């Protein structure tokens, strides 16, 4: 266990009226229109000075979230892991990585979060384990044909000596989705080779995840984010099917199969698993919520969000939409329709631990190859950070005005851009090595947060950080923005306070006549959101200006600006 040297207690954040999130404490359906803050634990706050964020660091900084005005925090995996995939290679789903703390530390975190009125959501990773998991190590020792191997997906290879993979299936991270072991068999890994896929046709696998759901629910967890929710059920009947030109199984490949019949993604049988989970989650009072990460088309995604399954699913169409009024309107309208049909509430997200931060991404031309941009260090094309921040602030106010749940990613409340120029020698994401240095990976959105304007890691911890922070982070630090009029942090605080007072129902009404390049809709009877995506200032409709993402220009709404108006 790392020696836990201490760092000074953080200064309390700038006080915010109504900081305690009423929404998360009074309503069992709090999640339907909640604001959830995603924490990547290794990059949030480091309490013991070893350069790696930890649970005690999160606990010490929970007052920041309470003052921000969010309703819940969602933590990416903090379980024992060798970090072959940033923690999503889980060696034990019912424990804490000793570098990040202990179960007692987790209990203190949950208690403090609940004291502050914050709900706690944790990641669950049911598609695969780490290759260090006791089950997989047992499977390797037991050999071909053993019951231990049946918990995973082991197969003999093709070719005269079994030297070829069983199928042409490809890993999401690049290369074959099959890894050979010394005795000649191959195992399936849809992600990194260190993440062998579980066999969800095996009763022990199902029972073990049930145990995990109860384990964390019994410790006060209020909900679960389900990683790769669409991949659990697989067609493993012999002979396994090759996929030909669509071996990776992405959305393009899904379109080549009748819905629900792809060999390993979005199969109809997966929904029986989640109906079983819902019985467990509903046995608690209040019921535990869940949200699916399911990279499938909208109509199929809605199935995961049905009330008798997980209840919500991430809306990636919105994240992927261009900064274009007509495209955004279509995506928003379709997302609300799909969620309503499923009996769910919509979800909205602009950034997370897997994508380029939206303060940078939204400024890239629509046809930009994001990986090529990252490989250029963010120079081709260059992104104007001021213009990017202006657009990001406008996008945030638009998102927060929409009916449903908004999921924020740590650091976006500071306006952090992507750190695109990380030197290749510091990269940690396995994508870099797995693709033979072709794809740079996701480290640029995982750089540890700046809390202060000085120090070896800008207040992240007492020493340096596990990924280097650029000097520009000092200007984005919480200390620099706390109480500063017009700062992005204060914009988020104000917006979240207003949102809690204004939200009413789960519908919106589009204005019938708006200028080209402008989005305008009403929420209930009380307020209106106007976003100008055009290159010219536009006049605002009648109403009291409650909040704008940038100052008005002679009373008009400038380009890349959102306004909330009272009616």
C-alpha positions as CSV (number, residue, x, y, z in Angstrom):
1,X,0.0,0.0,0.0
2,X,1.3,3.4,-0.9
3,X,2.5,5.5,2.1
4,X,-0.2,8.1,2.5
5,X,1.4,11.4,3.0
6,X,-1.2,14.1,3.4
7,X,-1.9,17.3,1.5
8,X,-3.5,20.4,2.9
9,X,-7.3,20.3,3.1
10,X,-8.7,22.1,0.1
11,X,-10.2,25.6,0.6
12,X,-14.0,25.5,0.6
13,X,-15.4,26.5,-2.8
14,X,-17.1,29.8,-3.5
15,X,-20.5,29.4,-1.8
16,X,-23.5,28.9,-4.1
17,X,-27.1,29.4,-3.0
18,X,-29.2,26.2,-3.0
19,X,-26.0,24.1,-3.3
20,X,-27.5,21.0,-1.8
21,X,-29.3,19.2,-4.7
22,X,-32.9,18.8,-3.6
23,X,-33.6,16.7,-6.7
24,X,-31.4,13.9,-5.5
25,X,-32.8,13.5,-2.1
26,X,-36.6,13.8,-2.3
27,X,-37.6,11.8,-5.4
28,X,-37.0,8.1,-6.2
29,X,-37.1,9.1,-9.9
30,X,-34.4,11.8,-9.3
31,X,-32.4,10.5,-12.2
32,X,-34.9,11.3,-14.9
33,X,-33.8,15.0,-15.0
34,X,-30.7,14.9,-12.9
35,X,-27.3,16.5,-13.7
36,X,-24.6,13.8,-13.2
37,X,-20.9,14.6,-12.9
38,X,-18.5,12.0,-14.2
39,X,-15.3,11.5,-12.2
40,X,-12.4,9.7,-13.7
41,X,-10.9,8.7,-10.3
42,X,-7.2,8.6,-11.3
43,X,-7.4,12.2,-12.7
44,X,-9.7,14.0,-10.2
45,X,-7.7,14.6,-7.0
46,X,-4.7,12.9,-5.3
47,X,-4.8,12.8,-1.5
48,X,-1.7,10.8,-0.9
49,X,0.8,12.5,-3.2
50,X,1.7,9.5,-5.4
51,X,0.6,11.2,-8.6
52,X,-2.6,9.1,-9.0
53,X,-6.1,10.3,-8.1
54,X,-7.7,8.3,-5.3
55,X,-11.0,7.9,-3.3
56,X,-9.8,10.1,-0.4
57,X,-9.0,12.8,-3.0
58,X,-12.6,12.6,-4.3
59,X,-14.0,12.8,-0.8
60,X,-12.1,16.0,0.0
61,X,-13.3,17.6,-3.2
62,X,-17.0,16.7,-3.0
63,X,-17.8,20.2,-1.7
64,X,-16.8,21.4,-5.2
65,X,-19.6,19.2,-6.7
66,X,-22.1,20.4,-4.1
67,X,-21.3,24.0,-4.8
68,X,-21.4,23.3,-8.5
69,X,-25.0,22.2,-8.1
70,X,-25.0,18.7,-9.6
71,X,-27.3,15.9,-8.4
72,X,-25.0,12.9,-8.5
73,X,-21.5,11.8,-9.2
74,X,-20.6,8.9,-11.4
75,X,-17.2,7.3,-10.9
76,X,-15.4,5.4,-13.6
77,X,-13.8,2.2,-12.3
78,X,-11.8,2.3,-9.1
79,X,-11.4,-1.5,-8.8
80,X,-8.2,-3.4,-8.7
81,X,-6.7,-3.2,-12.2
82,X,-3.3,-3.2,-14.0
83,X,-4.6,-0.3,-16.1
84,X,-4.4,-2.1,-19.4
85,X,-7.5,-0.1,-20.3
86,X,-7.6,2.8,-17.8
87,X,-9.3,0.7,-15.1
88,X,-11.8,-1.0,-17.4
89,X,-9.8,-4.2,-17.0
90,X,-11.2,-5.2,-13.7
91,X,-9.4,-7.9,-11.6
92,X,-11.9,-7.8,-8.8
93,X,-15.3,-6.1,-9.2
94,X,-16.0,-6.1,-5.5
95,X,-13.0,-4.3,-4.1
96,X,-11.0,-1.0,-4.4
97,X,-7.6,-0.8,-6.1
98,X,-5.1,-0.4,-3.2
99,X,-3.5,2.5,-5.1
100,X,-6.8,4.3,-4.9
101,X,-7.9,3.4,-1.4
102,X,-9.9,0.8,0.6
103,X,-13.5,-0.2,1.0
104,X,-13.5,1.9,4.2
105,X,-12.4,4.9,2.0
106,X,-15.3,4.1,-0.3
107,X,-17.7,4.1,2.6
108,X,-16.5,7.5,3.8
109,X,-16.9,8.8,0.2
110,X,-20.5,7.6,0.0
111,X,-21.4,8.9,3.5
112,X,-20.0,12.4,2.7
113,X,-21.7,12.5,-0.7
114,X,-25.0,11.6,0.8
115,X,-24.4,14.2,3.6
116,X,-24.0,16.8,0.8
117,X,-27.2,15.6,-1.0
118,X,-25.3,13.9,-3.8
119,X,-26.2,10.5,-5.2
120,X,-23.4,8.0,-6.1
121,X,-23.2,6.0,-9.4
122,X,-20.5,3.5,-10.1
123,X,-19.3,1.8,-13.2
124,X,-20.0,-1.8,-13.7
125,X,-18.0,-3.7,-16.4
126,X,-19.9,-6.9,-17.1
127,X,-18.7,-7.8,-20.6
128,X,-15.2,-8.8,-19.6
129,X,-12.7,-9.1,-16.8
130,X,-9.0,-8.5,-16.4
131,X,-6.8,-11.4,-17.4
132,X,-5.6,-11.1,-13.8
133,X,-9.0,-12.1,-12.5
134,X,-9.0,-15.3,-10.4
135,X,-11.4,-16.9,-12.8
136,X,-9.2,-16.3,-15.9
137,X,-6.1,-17.4,-14.1
138,X,-7.9,-20.6,-13.1
139,X,-9.0,-21.1,-16.8
140,X,-5.5,-20.8,-18.0
141,X,-4.3,-23.5,-15.5
142,X,-7.3,-25.8,-16.1
143,X,-6.7,-26.3,-19.8
144,X,-9.0,-26.9,-22.8
145,X,-12.4,-28.4,-22.2
146,X,-12.4,-27.5,-18.5
147,X,-15.4,-25.9,-16.7
148,X,-13.2,-23.0,-15.7
149,X,-12.7,-22.1,-19.4
150,X,-16.4,-22.2,-20.0
151,X,-16.8,-19.0,-18.0
152,X,-15.0,-17.2,-20.9
153,X,-15.0,-17.7,-24.6
154,X,-12.3,-20.2,-25.5
155,X,-12.1,-21.9,-28.9
156,X,-9.7,-23.9,-31.0
157,X,-8.1,-22.1,-33.9
158,X,-8.4,-22.7,-37.6
159,X,-5.6,-23.9,-39.8
160,X,-3.7,-27.2,-39.8
161,X,-2.3,-26.7,-36.3
162,X,-4.9,-24.3,-35.0
163,X,-2.6,-21.4,-35.7
164,X,-5.3,-19.1,-37.1
165,X,-7.9,-17.2,-35.0
166,X,-11.3,-19.0,-34.8
167,X,-13.0,-16.1,-36.6
168,X,-12.2,-12.8,-38.3
169,X,-13.7,-10.7,-35.5
170,X,-11.7,-7.6,-34.7
171,X,-10.9,-5.9,-31.4
172,X,-12.3,-2.4,-30.9
173,X,-8.7,-1.4,-30.1
174,X,-7.4,-2.8,-33.3
175,X,-6.2,-6.3,-34.5
176,X,-7.8,-9.6,-34.0
177,X,-10.3,-10.1,-31.2
178,X,-8.7,-13.5,-30.4
179,X,-5.6,-14.1,-28.4
180,X,-3.8,-17.5,-28.4
181,X,-2.6,-19.1,-25.1
182,X,0.4,-21.5,-24.7
183,X,-1.8,-24.7,-25.0
184,X,-3.0,-23.6,-28.4
185,X,-6.5,-22.4,-27.7
186,X,-7.7,-18.9,-28.3
187,X,-9.9,-16.6,-26.2
188,X,-12.1,-13.8,-27.2
189,X,-11.4,-10.2,-26.3
190,X,-13.5,-7.5,-28.0
191,X,-11.2,-4.9,-26.4
192,X,-7.6,-5.3,-25.2
193,X,-6.0,-8.7,-24.9
194,X,-5.9,-8.1,-21.2
195,X,-9.7,-8.0,-21.2
196,X,-11.1,-11.5,-21.9
197,X,-14.8,-11.6,-22.6
198,X,-17.1,-13.4,-20.3
199,X,-19.5,-16.1,-21.5
200,X,-23.0,-14.8,-20.5
201,X,-24.5,-18.2,-21.3
202,X,-22.8,-19.5,-18.1
203,X,-24.9,-19.4,-15.0
204,X,-21.9,-18.6,-12.7
205,X,-21.2,-15.5,-14.7
206,X,-24.8,-14.3,-14.3
207,X,-24.8,-15.1,-10.6
208,X,-21.5,-13.4,-10.0
209,X,-22.7,-10.1,-11.5
210,X,-25.9,-10.3,-9.5
211,X,-23.7,-10.5,-6.4
212,X,-21.7,-7.5,-7.6
213,X,-24.9,-5.4,-8.0
214,X,-26.0,-6.3,-4.5
215,X,-22.5,-5.8,-3.1
216,X,-22.4,-2.1,-4.1
217,X,-26.1,-1.4,-3.6
218,X,-25.7,-2.7,0.0
219,X,-22.9,-0.1,0.4
220,X,-25.1,2.8,-0.5
221,X,-24.5,3.1,-4.2
222,X,-27.5,4.8,-5.8
223,X,-27.0,3.6,-9.4
224,X,-24.8,1.9,-12.0
225,X,-23.4,2.9,-15.4
226,X,-23.2,-0.2,-17.5
227,X,-20.1,-0.5,-19.6
228,X,-20.5,-1.9,-23.2
229,X,-24.1,-2.9,-22.3
230,X,-24.8,-4.0,-25.8
231,X,-22.2,-6.7,-26.0
232,X,-23.0,-9.2,-23.3
233,X,-25.1,-11.7,-25.3
234,X,-23.3,-13.5,-28.1
235,X,-24.1,-16.2,-30.6
236,X,-21.6,-18.8,-29.6
237,X,-23.2,-21.7,-31.4
238,X,-20.8,-23.7,-33.6
239,X,-19.6,-22.9,-36.1
240,X,-18.9,-19.3,-35.2
241,X,-19.7,-16.9,-38.0
242,X,-17.1,-14.8,-39.8
243,X,-18.2,-11.2,-40.5
244,X,-16.3,-10.6,-43.7
245,X,-15.8,-6.9,-44.4
246,X,-17.5,-5.8,-41.2
247,X,-15.5,-7.8,-38.7
248,X,-15.2,-5.0,-36.1
249,X,-19.0,-5.1,-35.5
250,X,-19.6,-1.3,-35.3
251,X,-22.8,0.4,-36.2
252,X,-22.0,0.1,-39.9
253,X,-21.8,-3.7,-39.4
254,X,-25.0,-3.8,-37.3
255,X,-26.9,-2.3,-40.3
256,X,-25.9,-5.4,-42.3
257,X,-27.8,-7.7,-40.0
258,X,-31.5,-7.9,-39.1
259,X,-32.0,-6.0,-35.8
260,X,-30.9,-8.1,-32.8
261,X,-29.0,-10.8,-34.8
262,X,-25.4,-9.6,-35.0
263,X,-23.1,-12.3,-33.6
264,X,-21.9,-10.3,-30.6
265,X,-23.4,-6.8,-30.5
266,X,-27.0,-5.8,-29.6
267,X,-28.5,-9.2,-29.6
268,X,-32.1,-9.5,-28.5
269,X,-31.1,-12.0,-25.8
270,X,-29.3,-9.2,-23.9
271,X,-32.5,-7.7,-22.7
272,X,-33.4,-10.7,-20.6
273,X,-30.3,-10.1,-18.6
274,X,-31.3,-6.5,-17.8
275,X,-34.8,-7.5,-16.9
276,X,-33.3,-9.8,-14.4
277,X,-31.1,-7.0,-13.1
278,X,-34.1,-4.7,-12.8
279,X,-35.7,-7.0,-10.3
280,X,-32.6,-6.8,-8.1
281,X,-32.3,-3.0,-8.4
282,X,-36.0,-2.5,-7.6
283,X,-35.7,-4.6,-4.4
284,X,-33.9,-1.6,-2.9
285,X,-35.6,1.5,-1.4
286,X,-35.3,3.7,-3.3
287,X,-34.8,1.6,-6.4
288,X,-31.2,1.8,-7.8
289,X,-31.0,3.5,-11.2
290,X,-28.9,2.4,-14.2
291,X,-27.8,3.8,-17.5
292,X,-26.5,1.9,-20.5
293,X,-23.5,2.6,-22.6
294,X,-24.9,1.1,-25.8
295,X,-23.3,2.1,-29.1
296,X,-26.4,1.2,-31.2
297,X,-28.9,3.2,-33.3
298,X,-31.5,5.1,-31.4
299,X,-34.5,2.8,-31.9
300,X,-32.4,-0.1,-30.6
301,X,-30.9,2.0,-27.8
302,X,-34.3,2.7,-26.4
303,X,-34.9,-0.9,-25.6
304,X,-32.1,-0.8,-22.9
305,X,-33.9,2.2,-21.4
306,X,-37.2,0.6,-20.8
307,X,-38.6,0.8,-17.3
308,X,-38.3,-3.0,-16.8
309,X,-34.6,-2.9,-17.9
310,X,-32.0,-0.2,-17.1
311,X,-34.2,2.9,-17.4
312,X,-31.7,5.1,-19.3
313,X,-29.2,4.9,-22.1
314,X,-26.6,7.3,-23.2
315,X,-27.5,9.3,-26.3
316,X,-24.4,9.4,-28.4
317,X,-26.1,10.9,-31.4
318,X,-26.2,14.2,-29.6
319,X,-22.5,14.0,-28.7
320,X,-21.6,13.2,-32.3
321,X,-23.8,15.9,-33.9
322,X,-22.2,18.7,-35.8
323,X,-22.5,22.3,-34.5
324,X,-25.4,22.9,-36.9
325,X,-28.8,24.1,-36.0
326,X,-30.8,21.8,-38.3
327,X,-28.8,18.7,-37.4
328,X,-29.0,19.4,-33.7
329,X,-32.8,20.0,-33.9
330,X,-33.3,16.7,-35.7
331,X,-31.1,14.8,-33.2
332,X,-32.9,16.5,-30.2
333,X,-36.3,15.8,-31.6
334,X,-35.5,12.2,-32.4
335,X,-33.9,11.6,-29.1
336,X,-36.9,12.9,-27.1
337,X,-39.3,10.9,-29.3
338,X,-37.2,7.7,-28.8
339,X,-36.9,8.1,-25.0
340,X,-40.6,8.9,-24.6
341,X,-41.6,5.8,-26.6
342,X,-39.5,3.7,-24.2
343,X,-40.9,5.3,-21.1
344,X,-37.5,6.7,-20.3
345,X,-36.1,10.2,-20.0
346,X,-33.6,11.4,-22.5
347,X,-29.9,11.8,-21.8
348,X,-27.4,14.4,-23.0
349,X,-23.7,14.5,-23.0
350,X,-21.0,16.5,-24.6
351,X,-17.8,15.0,-23.2
352,X,-16.6,11.9,-21.4
353,X,-13.5,9.8,-20.8
354,X,-13.5,8.4,-24.3
355,X,-13.8,11.4,-26.6
356,X,-12.1,14.7,-27.4
357,X,-13.2,17.4,-25.0
358,X,-16.0,19.5,-26.6
359,X,-14.2,22.8,-26.0
360,X,-11.8,21.5,-28.7
361,X,-14.0,19.1,-30.7
362,X,-16.8,21.5,-31.5
363,X,-14.3,23.8,-33.3
364,X,-13.0,21.1,-35.6
365,X,-14.3,21.3,-39.2
366,X,-17.0,18.6,-39.8
367,X,-14.8,16.4,-42.0
368,X,-11.8,16.4,-39.6
369,X,-10.2,13.1,-38.8
370,X,-9.9,13.5,-35.0
371,X,-7.1,10.9,-34.7
372,X,-5.1,12.8,-37.4
373,X,-5.7,16.0,-35.4
374,X,-4.4,14.3,-32.2
375,X,-1.4,12.9,-34.0
376,X,-0.6,16.5,-35.2
377,X,-0.5,17.6,-31.6
378,X,-3.7,19.7,-32.2
379,X,-2.0,21.8,-34.9
380,X,-3.7,20.6,-38.1
381,X,-6.1,22.3,-38.0
382,X,-5.2,24.7,-35.2
383,X,-8.1,25.4,-32.7
384,X,-8.6,28.8,-31.3
385,X,-9.0,28.1,-27.6
386,X,-11.1,31.3,-27.0
387,X,-13.5,30.5,-29.8
388,X,-13.6,26.9,-28.7
389,X,-14.5,27.9,-25.2
390,X,-17.2,30.3,-26.4
391,X,-18.8,27.5,-28.4
392,X,-18.5,25.0,-25.6
393,X,-20.3,27.4,-23.2
394,X,-23.1,27.9,-25.7
395,X,-23.4,24.1,-26.2
396,X,-23.5,23.6,-22.4
397,X,-26.4,26.0,-21.8
398,X,-28.3,24.4,-24.7
399,X,-27.8,20.9,-23.2
400,X,-28.8,22.0,-19.7
401,X,-32.0,23.4,-21.1
402,X,-33.1,20.1,-22.7
403,X,-35.6,17.8,-20.9
404,X,-33.9,14.8,-19.4
405,X,-30.6,14.1,-17.6
406,X,-27.3,15.9,-18.4
407,X,-24.1,14.1,-17.9
408,X,-21.1,16.3,-17.3
409,X,-17.4,15.2,-17.5
410,X,-14.9,16.4,-14.9
411,X,-13.2,19.6,-15.9
412,X,-15.7,20.8,-18.5
413,X,-17.0,23.2,-15.8
414,X,-13.6,24.8,-16.0
415,X,-13.7,24.9,-19.8
416,X,-10.7,22.5,-20.2
417,X,-9.6,21.9,-23.8
418,X,-8.2,18.6,-25.1
419,X,-4.5,18.2,-24.3
420,X,-3.7,17.1,-27.9
421,X,0.0,17.6,-27.7
422,X,0.9,15.0,-25.1
423,X,4.3,13.5,-26.1
424,X,4.0,9.9,-27.3
425,X,6.4,8.7,-24.6
426,X,3.9,9.5,-21.8
427,X,0.8,7.9,-23.4
428,X,-1.0,5.4,-21.3
429,X,-4.0,4.4,-23.4
430,X,-3.5,0.9,-24.8
431,X,-4.9,2.0,-28.1
432,X,-1.6,3.6,-28.9
433,X,0.4,0.3,-28.7
434,X,-2.5,-1.9,-29.8
435,X,-2.8,-0.1,-33.1
436,X,0.9,0.0,-33.8
437,X,1.1,3.7,-33.0
438,X,-1.6,4.5,-35.6
439,X,-4.2,5.9,-33.2
440,X,-3.1,8.2,-30.4
441,X,-5.9,7.3,-28.0
442,X,-7.8,9.0,-25.2
443,X,-5.2,10.3,-22.8
444,X,-5.8,13.9,-23.9
445,X,-9.2,14.1,-22.1
446,X,-7.9,12.3,-19.0
447,X,-5.2,14.7,-17.9
448,X,-5.6,15.4,-14.2
449,X,-7.6,18.5,-13.1
450,X,-6.0,21.8,-12.1
451,X,-7.3,23.0,-8.7
452,X,-4.8,25.8,-8.0
453,X,-2.8,28.2,-10.1
454,X,0.5,26.9,-8.8
455,X,2.2,23.8,-7.5
456,X,3.8,20.7,-9.2
457,X,0.4,19.5,-10.3
458,X,-1.8,22.6,-9.9
459,X,-3.3,21.3,-6.7
460,X,-4.2,17.9,-8.0
461,X,-1.8,16.5,-5.4
462,X,1.4,17.2,-3.4
463,X,3.6,16.0,-6.3
464,X,3.4,15.6,-10.0
465,X,0.5,14.0,-11.9
466,X,0.5,10.7,-13.8
467,X,-0.1,12.5,-17.0
468,X,1.6,15.9,-17.5
469,X,-0.5,19.0,-17.3
470,X,0.2,21.9,-19.7
471,X,1.2,25.3,-18.2
472,X,-2.0,26.7,-19.6
473,X,-4.0,24.7,-17.1
474,X,-3.1,27.3,-14.4
475,X,-5.6,29.8,-16.0
476,X,-8.3,27.2,-16.0
477,X,-7.8,26.1,-12.3
478,X,-10.7,26.2,-9.9
479,X,-8.8,28.8,-7.8
480,X,-8.5,31.1,-10.8
481,X,-12.2,30.9,-11.6
482,X,-13.8,30.7,-8.2
483,X,-15.9,33.8,-7.7
484,X,-14.6,35.4,-10.9
485,X,-17.5,37.1,-12.8
486,X,-18.0,35.6,-16.2
487,X,-15.8,32.5,-15.6
488,X,-16.9,29.2,-17.0
489,X,-17.0,27.8,-13.5
490,X,-19.4,30.5,-12.3
491,X,-21.5,30.0,-15.5
492,X,-22.0,26.4,-14.7
493,X,-22.9,27.2,-11.1
494,X,-25.4,29.8,-12.1
495,X,-26.9,27.6,-14.8
496,X,-27.3,24.6,-12.5
497,X,-29.0,26.7,-9.8
498,X,-31.4,28.2,-12.4
499,X,-32.0,24.8,-14.0
500,X,-33.2,23.3,-10.7
501,X,-35.8,26.1,-10.3
502,X,-36.9,26.1,-13.9
503,X,-37.2,22.5,-15.0
504,X,-40.9,21.5,-15.5
505,X,-41.9,18.4,-17.3
506,X,-40.0,16.4,-19.8
507,X,-41.1,18.0,-23.1
508,X,-40.2,21.1,-25.1
509,X,-41.9,23.1,-27.8
510,X,-40.0,24.4,-30.8
511,X,-40.6,28.0,-31.8
512,X,-42.4,28.1,-35.1
513,X,-40.4,30.9,-36.7
514,X,-36.7,31.4,-36.0
515,X,-33.9,32.9,-38.1
516,X,-31.7,30.5,-40.0
517,X,-29.0,29.0,-37.8
518,X,-30.9,29.5,-34.6
519,X,-32.5,27.0,-32.2
520,X,-35.3,28.2,-30.0
521,X,-37.6,26.2,-27.8
522,X,-39.9,26.7,-24.7
523,X,-39.8,24.6,-21.6
524,X,-43.2,24.4,-19.9
525,X,-44.8,27.8,-19.3
526,X,-41.8,29.4,-17.6
527,X,-38.8,29.8,-19.8
528,X,-37.2,29.7,-23.2
529,X,-33.8,28.7,-24.6
530,X,-32.3,30.4,-27.7
531,X,-29.0,29.3,-29.3
532,X,-27.4,31.2,-32.1
533,X,-25.3,28.9,-34.3
534,X,-25.2,31.4,-37.2
535,X,-22.3,33.7,-38.0
536,X,-24.2,36.9,-37.2
537,X,-25.9,38.4,-34.1
538,X,-29.7,37.9,-33.9
539,X,-32.4,39.7,-32.0
540,X,-33.9,38.0,-29.0
541,X,-37.6,37.4,-28.5
542,X,-39.4,39.2,-25.7
543,X,-38.6,38.0,-22.2
544,X,-36.4,38.6,-19.2
545,X,-32.8,37.6,-19.9
546,X,-31.9,35.1,-17.2
547,X,-28.5,33.9,-18.3
548,X,-26.3,34.0,-21.4
549,X,-23.2,32.0,-22.3
550,X,-21.5,35.2,-23.5
551,X,-22.3,38.9,-23.1
552,X,-25.0,40.3,-25.4
553,X,-23.8,42.5,-28.3
554,X,-25.8,45.7,-28.2
555,X,-28.8,43.7,-26.8
556,X,-28.5,41.0,-29.5
557,X,-27.4,37.4,-29.2
558,X,-24.0,37.0,-30.8
559,X,-22.7,34.0,-32.7
560,X,-22.0,30.8,-30.7
561,X,-24.1,32.0,-27.8
562,X,-27.0,30.7,-25.9
563,X,-29.6,32.7,-23.8
564,X,-32.2,31.6,-21.3
565,X,-35.2,33.8,-21.1
566,X,-38.0,34.1,-18.6
567,X,-41.5,34.4,-20.1
